[in-house]
Amino acid sequence: MRLLPEIVAERGDGARVELDLRVPDDLLCLAGHFPGMPIVPGVVQVDWSVRLARTKLALQGRFEGETQVHL
């Protein structure tokens, strides 16, 4: 099972990055979490933000930012 969503598009300027993500049905966080209407928990979305920001922006220290979810 996967832990992270798929990145389908990426935009940014080095100091900022914006990602379009696709949430596949086989994500570990969805297992048993509202079958028939899976919902990604907010804490998982925050974790994704920190992980992806560190990867894409090479952050070493504290993360400060926001997550916007568009459905």
Backbone torsions as a table, in degrees:
resi	resn	phi	psi	omega
1	MET	NA	147.9	-178.9
2	ARG	-86.3	153.8	176.6
3	LEU	-105.2	-30.2	-174.7
4	LEU	-115.5	153.2	176.2
5	PRO	-72.3	168.3	175.9
6	GLU	-85.3	136.8	175.3
7	ILE	-88.2	118.5	-178.3
8	VAL	-103.9	-19.7	176.1
9	ALA	-156.2	149.0	-178.6
10	GLU	-141.6	131.1	176.6
11	ARG	-134.2	147.8	177.2
12	GLY	171.3	176.8	-177.3
13	ASP	-129.2	16.4	-179.1
14	GLY	97.4	-35.9	177.7
15	ALA	-100.2	-12.7	-176.5
16	ARG	-145.6	144.0	176.5
17	VAL	-137.8	142.6	176.8
18	GLU	-127.0	127.0	-177.1
19	LEU	-119.4	140.7	168.4
20	ASP	-100.9	126.9	-175.8
21	LEU	-117.5	149.0	172.2
22	ARG	-116.3	130.2	-179.6
23	VAL	-96.8	104.6	-179.9
24	PRO	-73.4	156.4	-177.5
25	ASP	-66.2	-19.0	-175.0
26	ASP	-95.9	17.9	177.7
27	LEU	-67.1	138.6	-178.3
28	LEU	-57.9	-38.4	-177.0
29	CYS	-67.2	-14.4	-179.2
30	LEU	-92.6	-13.5	-176.8
31	ALA	-59.8	115.1	178.2
32	GLY	73.3	4.8	-177.3
33	HIS	-97.6	89.1	-179.3
34	PHE	62.6	67.8	177.2
35	PRO	-52.7	137.6	-179.1
36	GLY	89.2	-22.5	176.8
37	MET	-149.4	69.9	-176.0
38	PRO	-65.0	140.5	179.1
39	ILE	-128.6	131.0	176.9
40	VAL	-81.1	119.5	180.0
41	PRO	-59.9	145.8	-179.6
42	GLY	-56.3	-39.0	-179.6
43	VAL	-63.9	-31.7	176.8
44	VAL	-69.8	-40.2	178.6
45	GLN	-63.3	-39.5	177.0
46	VAL	-65.3	-42.7	177.4
47	ASP	-58.9	-44.7	177.5
48	TRP	-58.9	-44.1	-179.2
49	SER	-58.3	-46.7	-178.6
50	VAL	-67.1	-48.1	-179.1
51	ARG	-59.7	-48.3	-176.7
52	LEU	-70.2	-36.4	176.8
53	ALA	-63.2	-43.5	179.0
54	ARG	-63.4	-37.7	179.6
55	THR	-71.8	-49.6	-173.7
56	LYS	-78.3	-29.7	-177.1
57	LEU	-110.3	3.4	179.6
58	ALA	53.9	43.5	179.5
59	LEU	-74.6	137.2	178.8
60	GLN	-111.8	-27.7	-174.5
61	GLY	-102.0	-138.8	-176.7
62	ARG	-76.6	142.4	178.7
63	PHE	-97.9	130.1	173.0
64	GLU	-132.4	123.7	-179.2
65	GLY	178.4	-167.2	-178.7
66	GLU	-139.0	157.3	176.8
67	THR	-115.3	130.8	173.9
68	GLN	-117.9	127.0	-179.6
69	VAL	-111.4	122.9	177.5
70	HIS	-115.6	125.8	-179.9
71	LEU	-102.4	NA	NA
